Amino acid sequence: MNLGIKGKRALCAGASAGMGKAAAMAIAVEGAEIFLSARSEARLFAAAREIGEATGAVVTPIVADHGTAEGRASLLAACPEPDILIATTAPPRMTPSYLDVTEAEWMHSLATTLVGPIELMRQVLEGMALRGFGRVVNIGTGAAKNPAEVRLLSGPARAALCNYTVAVARRLAKHNVTINNVLPGMFHTAATAERFGAMAAANGTSYEEECRKFVEEWRIPAGRFGDPADIGAFCAMLCSTHAGLMTGQSLVIDGGIGNHVF
């Protein structure tokens, strides 16, 4: 299926690994030009090479933290008029107790998962509207809709981002500019491997066993963690020319943990 985004410029912020990288890969397969950013230079350049070699797309790596004004300036200097914006960030630590969360952690979470995406959108949306095409996808967390104490540093800020994007999406819809949020549950990413690998080492088990225990504890109907490529495919679809009437939505992809009629 031709998604109609060949030749489009895609700014993928915080996308050197995991679901962000998978989204960039899926869009690159469709012929978009990719501007890829992350804080870690080594991982960023490796991801850019991998995407370019796998798809033949032009991929420009940008070392920047979009949670800072300086980082956002670097992104927009490299790609001042994106047609597509995908924003995500490495997940913050899990929080077994609300009592352990510090003010500094709150401020960092807000800067990276709320203020950063909002400021990027604010600076690119009007240009998209003038050109008559724009697609924005924020990759967040299912905890934005299904609060959990262990995801305090991720869920609340991204719930606020969902609120903001729905409000703004209504204004831009008539210009063929859409804004949507993808809210994943548990997926096999580098962050997941690090966390569950550490648990396995401490418990004398394996990564697979710790994942299985989590699936059982949280009663994930699908019975497994997801693959980042699944999220990438959804992002590519939302960025397509076929998705012009889908805007202001926050889609939970968590294997069935949370179900919403409304």
Phi and psi in degrees as a GROMACS rama.xvg file:
@    title "Ramachandran Plot"
@    xaxis  label "Phi"
@    yaxis  label "Psi"
@TYPE xy
-81.5463  118.02  ASN-2
-82.5506  -7.76967  LEU-3
75.8782  22.6826  GLY-4
-117.241  16.3944  ILE-5
-60.6684  130.833  LYS-6
85.4576  -7.03226  GLY-7
-72.8663  151.871  LYS-8
-95.9624  123.306  ARG-9
-117.705  118.564  ALA-10
-95.8113  112.342  LEU-11
-110.787  101.179  CYS-12
-93.2246  129.734  ALA-13
70.5781  38.4586  GLY-14
-122.395  38.2631  ALA-15
-88.0795  -4.91357  SER-16
-156.063  170.362  ALA-17
59.4086  -138.932  GLY-18
-70.4196  -32.6826  MET-19
-64.2569  -43.584  GLY-20
-64.2646  -41.1234  LYS-21
-62.7002  -38.1332  ALA-22
-65.5686  -44.4086  ALA-23
-60.9225  -40.7584  ALA-24
-62.7233  -45.5014  MET-25
-64.1338  -36.3601  ALA-26
-74.9457  -36.4525  ILE-27
-63.4355  -37.4601  ALA-28
-56.9377  -31.9775  VAL-29
-83.2186  1.19509  GLU-30
95.6363  11.1033  GLY-31
-77.6484  152.948  ALA-32
-86.8821  130.118  GLU-33
-107.265  131.294  ILE-34
-113.783  110.937  PHE-35
-110.389  129.457  LEU-36
-126.013  154.08  SER-37
-170.716  169.955  ALA-38
-85.2183  -33.0314  ARG-39
-86.6206  111.988  SER-40
-62.4125  -44.9594  GLU-41
-62.2853  -49.24  ALA-42
-67.5425  -36.3125  ARG-43
-62.5236  -49.4751  LEU-44
-67.4613  -33.9717  PHE-45
-65.0695  -41.8943  ALA-46
-65.9932  -41.4373  ALA-47
-61.7169  -43.0028  ALA-48
-63.2868  -44.0478  ARG-49
-61.5391  -46.2049  GLU-50
-64.9038  -44.0237  ILE-51
-62.7356  -44.1692  GLY-52
-69.4886  -34.4067  GLU-53
-76.3128  -28.1503  ALA-54
-119.336  -18.2489  THR-55
79.7458  4.3739  GLY-56
-75.4854  155.248  ALA-57
-80.1029  121.84  VAL-58
-124.951  121.457  VAL-59
-107.63  114.631  THR-60
-83.0865  140.308  PRO-61
-132.447  114.101  ILE-62
-78.2615  109.5  VAL-63
-165.583  152.45  ALA-64
-108.137  107.618  ASP-65
-74.5671  1.38405  HIS-66
-81.6911  -1.53487  GLY-67
-122.016  154.633  THR-68
-63.0024  -37.7557  ALA-69
-65.2982  -41.4337  GLU-70
-64.4483  -42.3356  GLY-71
-65.41  -36.3495  ARG-72
-62.9004  -39.0083  ALA-73
-65.0529  -41.3253  SER-74
-61.6783  -46.8216  LEU-75
-77.1378  -20.6576  LEU-76
-69.5368  -36.6449  ALA-77
-77.4553  -34.4221  ALA-78
-140.322  79.4719  CYS-79
-72.8119  -20.4388  PRO-80
-131.403  66.8286  GLU-81
-71.1647  147.358  PRO-82
-90.7647  -24.7813  ASP-83
-132.297  136.39  ILE-84
-128.394  122.615  LEU-85
-121.082  127.383  ILE-86
-128.318  134.458  ALA-87
-155.238  -178.707  THR-88
-158.715  160.184  THR-89
-60.6588  137.953  ALA-90
-67.2806  142.839  PRO-91
-71.2029  171.441  PRO-92
-62.7921  154.145  ARG-93
-75.0575  151.49  MET-94
-123.246  95.005  THR-95
-59.141  -28.1427  PRO-96
-139.988  137.979  SER-97
-63.0384  -22.5773  TYR-98
-69.6569  -19.8543  LEU-99
-88.5357  -7.55465  ASP-100
-82.9738  125.985  VAL-101
-94.9225  163.054  THR-102
-61.631  -39.0667  GLU-103
-62.2126  -38.4402  ALA-104
-66.7084  -39.3907  GLU-105
-59.8081  -45.7335  TRP-106
-64.9139  -38.5503  MET-107
-67.0276  -41.8871  HIS-108
-60.9602  -44.4925  SER-109
-65.02  -38.5236  LEU-110
-65.771  -41.7355  ALA-111
-86.8094  -36.4744  THR-112
-102.859  -10.2506  THR-113
-124.018  -62.0705  LEU-114
-65.2081  -42.6034  VAL-115
-56.962  -55.9795  GLY-116
-61.1298  -38.8395  PRO-117
-61.7997  -44.6724  ILE-118
-68.55  -37.6245  GLU-119
-62.1914  -45.3338  LEU-120
-61.0309  -44.2783  MET-121
-58.6793  -32.1878  ARG-122
-90.3618  -11.5014  GLN-123
-117.404  -19.2277  VAL-124
-65.5574  -40.056  LEU-125
-65.6233  -36.9624  GLU-126
-64.5464  -41.151  GLY-127
-59.2723  -43.1587  MET-128
-63.0952  -41.2844  ALA-129
-64.9374  -35.2203  LEU-130
-84.0293  -10.1345  ARG-131
80.4848  17.0977  GLY-132
-157.999  134.854  PHE-133
-167.38  140.661  GLY-134
-134.876  125.429  ARG-135
-123.024  129.864  VAL-136
-131.536  122.743  VAL-137
-101.053  127.791  ASN-138
-96.6974  112.92  ILE-139
-115.976  -121.329  GLY-140
-152.791  146.022  THR-141
-60.1519  -21.5858  GLY-142
-66.7383  -12.3097  ALA-143
-66.1214  -31.0355  ALA-144
-102.526  -29.3196  LYS-145
-120.015  83.8585  ASN-146
-58.1057  140.826  PRO-147
-144.516  137.428  ALA-148
-59.6469  -32.0633  GLU-149
-71.548  -12.2966  VAL-150
-116.752  31.0185  ARG-151
-60.8217  -35.3512  LEU-152
-80.0172  -3.61423  LEU-153
-117.959  -48.3375  SER-154
-62.6262  -53.0616  GLY-155
-59.5153  -44.7997  PRO-156
-65.1929  -38.4286  ALA-157
-77.3726  -25.289  ARG-158
-64.4994  -40.3514  ALA-159
-64.4035  -38.0375  ALA-160
-63.9526  -40.3276  LEU-161
-59.9542  -43.5914  CYS-162
-59.5852  -46.9944  ASN-163
-62.4128  -46.0437  TYR-164
-67.8684  -35.7419  THR-165
-62.7073  -43.8067  VAL-166
-62.0104  -44.3493  ALA-167
-74.4156  -34.5538  VAL-168
-57.711  -35.6166  ALA-169
-62.6773  -35.5163  ARG-170
-72.3241  -33.6181  ARG-171
-91.5953  -13.6897  LEU-172
-57.0892  -38.4979  ALA-173
-68.2072  -12.2506  LYS-174
-100.019  13.3288  HIS-175
62.9162  36.2424  ASN-176
-117.446  123.271  VAL-177
-117.417  150.124  THR-178
-133.604  121.999  ILE-179
-137.002  161.319  ASN-180
-122.255  135.384  ASN-181
-108.383  125.705  VAL-182
-118.003  93.1535  LEU-183
-77.6955  155.926  PRO-184
-92.9455  -126.082  GLY-185
-92.644  124.615  MET-186
-132.454  155.038  PHE-187
-78.814  94.2862  HIS-188
-122.881  176.526  THR-189
-62.4943  -38.9705  ALA-190
-65.3911  -39.6498  ALA-191
-65.5796  -42.45  THR-192
-61.6027  -39.8845  ALA-193
-66.1398  -46.7805  GLU-194
-67.2619  -49.9818  ARG-195
-76.3283  -25.3952  PHE-196
-65.9764  -40.4315  GLY-197
-65.5943  -40.1585  ALA-198
-63.6617  -40.4715  MET-199
-63.1247  -41.6956  ALA-200
-63.7645  -40.0598  ALA-201
-71.3146  -32.2819  ALA-202
-97.2187  -3.82291  ASN-203
69.9186  31.7285  GLY-204
-118.004  -154.879  THR-205
-123.47  164.592  SER-206
-56.6911  -45.2611  TYR-207
-61.3892  -39.7801  GLU-208
-66.6755  -40.4551  GLU-209
-66.8279  -36.9557  GLU-210
-64.4292  -42.0577  CYS-211
-61.9383  -41.7402  ARG-212
-63.4458  -38.6809  LYS-213
-65.4715  -42.9937  PHE-214
-57.6842  -42.361  VAL-215
-70.4416  -42.898  GLU-216
-63.2127  -41.6335  GLU-217
-91.9996  -0.449139  TRP-218
53.0534  53.9696  ARG-219
-73.9921  114.367  ILE-220
-57.5207  -35.0204  PRO-221
-68.2192  -18.6437  ALA-222
75.9765  17.2448  GLY-223
-163.785  167.138  ARG-224
-83.0882  158.886  PHE-225
-89.3592  170.284  GLY-226
-102.093  132.875  ASP-227
-52.978  -29.6142  PRO-228
-61.2422  -28.1689  ALA-229
-63.7184  -41.8609  ASP-230
-67.6432  -40.9801  ILE-231
-57.1206  -41.5259  GLY-232
-65.0302  -40.816  ALA-233
-63.6244  -42.0021  PHE-234
-62.1212  -44.2595  CYS-235
-60.6753  -42.3665  ALA-236
-60.9897  -43.9285  MET-237
-67.6748  -21.5375  LEU-238
-89.6737  -2.46018  CYS-239
-79.1393  167.181  SER-240
-71.1693  -15.5371  THR-241
-81.1537  -9.65389  HIS-242
-104.853  25.5815  ALA-243
-66.1273  -20.9838  GLY-244
-98.8312  0.310463  LEU-245
-102.598  106.642  MET-246
-150.932  153.534  THR-247
70.9407  24.7693  GLY-248
-107.401  148.943  GLN-249
-124.694  102.77  SER-250
-96.0465  117.874  LEU-251
-85.0971  126.186  VAL-252
-124.398  89.3143  ILE-253
-134.614  17.4723  ASP-254
76.0068  13.6292  GLY-255
99.7754  8.89251  GLY-256
-61.2586  -49.2975  ILE-257
-111.113  132.225  GLY-258
-125.216  132.7  ASN-259
-128.419  121.29  HIS-260
-77.6367  -36.4592  VAL-261
